[in-house]
Amino acid sequence: MPRDGTATRERILDAAERLVIENGFSATSVDSVIDESSSSKGAFFHHFATKEELARALVERYAAADVAHLHSALATVTAASDDPVEQAVAFVRVFEDTADELMGAQSSCLYVSILTERQLAAAGTSEQIVEAIVAWRDGLAPILRTVLEARGNPEIDADDLADHLFVTFEGAFILCRSTGDSRHMRAQLRIVRQLLESVLA
């Protein structure tokens, strides 16, 4: 019977994701991915014709998991309460409470690693990242908009406020990476939650 290559492909992607996050895309060679994944050149090129194709697959998988995490958190908080203020605050708390687990699994964000390498923009990866960012905005902004409109707070834009949470994530990744202290992620999310509680009170 033919062997299912899915496990090999995922193992290659897992290894490549770790290496790209740690070292950047340019510094991650095909050979290093092969070594890290305990695969072969034949297996690598069976699944990815070029390194750029690997980049697209990496971002596609990472963005899909990111958006799935978003939707899971939204489903959890909307099922728990009908109050949009409670939903918004609880949404941030979901990520605050799991910040240590997140930072234990990865030292930075693949988006940051990819977007700093300009040659990848032509490979279509930046568009995939933008789609994920928009998904975060579209998921959270309606909840925020409901509260802001009810509070008569037109000077605060719901889309911008939703984007601020995403910006906090990315900035916290950079802060953790630059200082070597993963506790910054939880701290920054706590600050955002407290600010959100003040704004939406």
N, C-alpha and C positions, 0 to 999 in steps of 0.2 A: 504493500500500500504506500502511496506517496506521503511523504512527511509534510506536516503542516508547517509552513515557514513563518507563521504569525509570531510564534514565540521568539524566533531568531530576530525578526524585524524589531520587535519590542525591546529585546535585549540590546540591540544596536542603538535604538533611539534612547533608551535609558542611559547608556554609557555616553552617548553624544551629548545629551542634555546636561549631565554632570560636568563633562569636560568644557562645554561651551560656557556654562554659567561660571565655572571656576577660572577659565583661561581666556575666554573670548573665542569667536568663531575663527578668525584668521590663525590663531595660535593652536587651534585644534586640527590636527592632521587626520587624514583618513586612516593612516597606520595606527595612530594613537587610539582612535575609536575602535578599530579592529582588535587591538591589544586589550583595551579596557572591557570590551564586550566578549572576549574569548571566542571570537568568530574568525572567519577567514576572508580574504579578499574576494573570493568567489561569492561568498554569502553576502558580503557588503554590496557588491556591484549588481548582484541579482535583485536586491531590493531598492538600491539607489544608484542611478546611472551616473550621477555627478554629486559633488559635495553640495552644490546649490540645491539639488533636489532633496538632499538630506535636510538642509535648512528649512525648506518649505514644509517638509513632513514634521520636523521638530516643532515649528511654530503652530502648525495646524493642530497637532495633538495637544500642545500646551494650552493653546487658546480654547480648545474644546473643553478641556478639563477645568480651565478657569471659569468659563461661562457656566458649566455644569455646577460648579461650586456656588456661583452667584445665584443660580436658580434654586438650588437646594436651600440656601440661606433664606431667600425670599419666601419660599414655600413654608419654611419653618416658622418664620415670624408672622406671616399673614394668617397662618392656621392658628396661631396662639392668641392673636388679638385682632380686634376690628379697629382699634385706635391707631391712626397713622403715626402719631407721635411715638407711641410704644413700639410700633413696627420699625420705625426708622432707628430708634435708639437700640432696640434689640438686634437689628441687623448688624450694626457696628459691633455690638457686644459678642455676636457669634464669632467674629474674626479676632476680636480682642482675646476672647477666652481660648482660642486655638492658636494664638500667635507663637507660643513656644514650640508647639508641635510643627507648625509651618517652618519655623526657622531651623528646627532640627532636621527637617527633610531637605532643605535647600538653603544655600548661603546667600542667594540673590535671586533676581527675577530674570527669566530668559528674555523677556521683552527688552530689558535694559541692555543685556549682552548683545542682542541682535541689532537693536536700533543704533548702537554706537558704531556699527560696521557698515559704512555707507554702501558698499558694493552689494549688500543683500537687498537693498531697496528694489533693484531691478529684478530680483528673483520673486517678487510678489509677497515677500514676508511682511513688509510694512502694512500692506492693505489688510492682511489677516489680523494684525495687532490692532489696527484702527477699528475693525469690526468688533473685536472683543471689548475695546474701550467704550464704544457706542452701546454695546449690550449692557455694560455696567450702568451707564448713564440712563438708558431707557428702562432699566429695571428699578432703579432707586428713585429717579426724578419724579415719577407720578405720585409716589408716597409723600415726598417732600413738598411737591406742589400743592397737594391737598391741604397740608398743614399751613403752608405759607399763605395760601389764599384765604383760609379760614381765619388766620391771625391778622390779615390785612397787612402783609409784609412784602409789598411789591418791589422794594429795593433789593431784595435778595432773589437771585435767579435760581430756580430749582435745578436746572441743568448744570449750572456752575457749581452749585453746592454738591451735587452728586459727583461731578468731576473731581472735586476737592478730596473726596474719600479715596478715589483711585490715585490721585497725586500723592496723598499721604502714604499709601502702600509703597509706591515706587520710591519716594524719598526716604522712607524708613529702611527699605532694602539697601539703598546706597549708604545710609548712616550706619547700619549694622555692618556692612561690608568694610567701610572705611575705618571704623573704630574697632572692629573685631568683637563687638558686644551685641549679641542677638537680642538682648532685652529691650533695645530701642524700639523694636516693632510693637511689642505690647504697650510700651509707654506712649508711643505716638498715637496708637489707636485709642488708648484711654483718653488722651487729650482731645482727639477728634470727637469722641463720644460725649465728653463733658461740654465741649463747645456746642455740639448739636443739641444737647439738652438745654443749654442756655438760649440758643437761637430759637428753638421750637417751643420754649416754655410759654 
